[in-house]
């Protein structure tokens, strides 16, 4: 589900407005952080190699930073 949403975000970024694509990607990463937080340890499979809060922290931090960067970059004249 997350991979499919990332492909959609990439397509939007390439074919449309890149800022919207990056914002969608950032939202997908934050949603993935929430899903990883809700995933029980016994169903985590290979994700259990790392601690849950490492995964959640990294996914959420990258999502927030991407969103802030896409929002803060000014429009360039063409």
N, C-alpha and C positions, 0 to 999 in steps of 0.2 A: 504494500500500500504506500509506504513512504517512498520507495523507489519509483513507483508510477507517478506520484505527485512531483517528485524531483524532475522527472522527464518532462512533465507538463510545464513546470517552471522554466526549464531550459528552453523548451520550444517557444514559450511566451517571450523569454528574453531574447532569443535569436530572431524570431519573426515579428515581434512587436516592440513594445517599450521595454528597454532593458531594466529600468527601475522596477517596473511591475514584476518582471521575472525574478529579480533578486528579492523583492519583498515576498513573493510567493514562496521562494526557496527558504527564506528566513522563517516564514510561518510554518513551513513543513518541518524544519529542524526543531522549532519550539514544540510542535505537536509530537514529534518523535521523542523529545525529552519527556513529555507528559506520558506518552505510552510506555516508555522504558521505566518510568517511576511506578506505573501501575502494574507492570509485569511481575508476577511472582517469581521468586528465585528458582523454584523447582521447574518452571517452564522457560527459563531464560536460555537454556541450551549453551551454546558457545559464548553468548554474551556474559555468562557468569564468570568468565575469566577475569574481567575487571569488576570493580565494585560498582554498584548501581549508581551511587551518587557521583562517581567520576564520569560515567556516561551522561547522566542528566546534566551535570554542571558544564561539561564540554559542549553538548548539543545546545543547551540553552544560551551559553555565552556566545557561541559562534552565530546562532540565530539572531540574538539581540545586536551584536556588533554589525552583522551584515545589514540588518534593517536600518540601523543608525547611519551607517556609511552610505547606503543608497538614498537615504533621506537628506543627508547633509551635503552631498556633492552638488554644487550649483550647475545649472544648465549652461552649456557652452554655446556660444553663437556659431551658427553654421556658415 
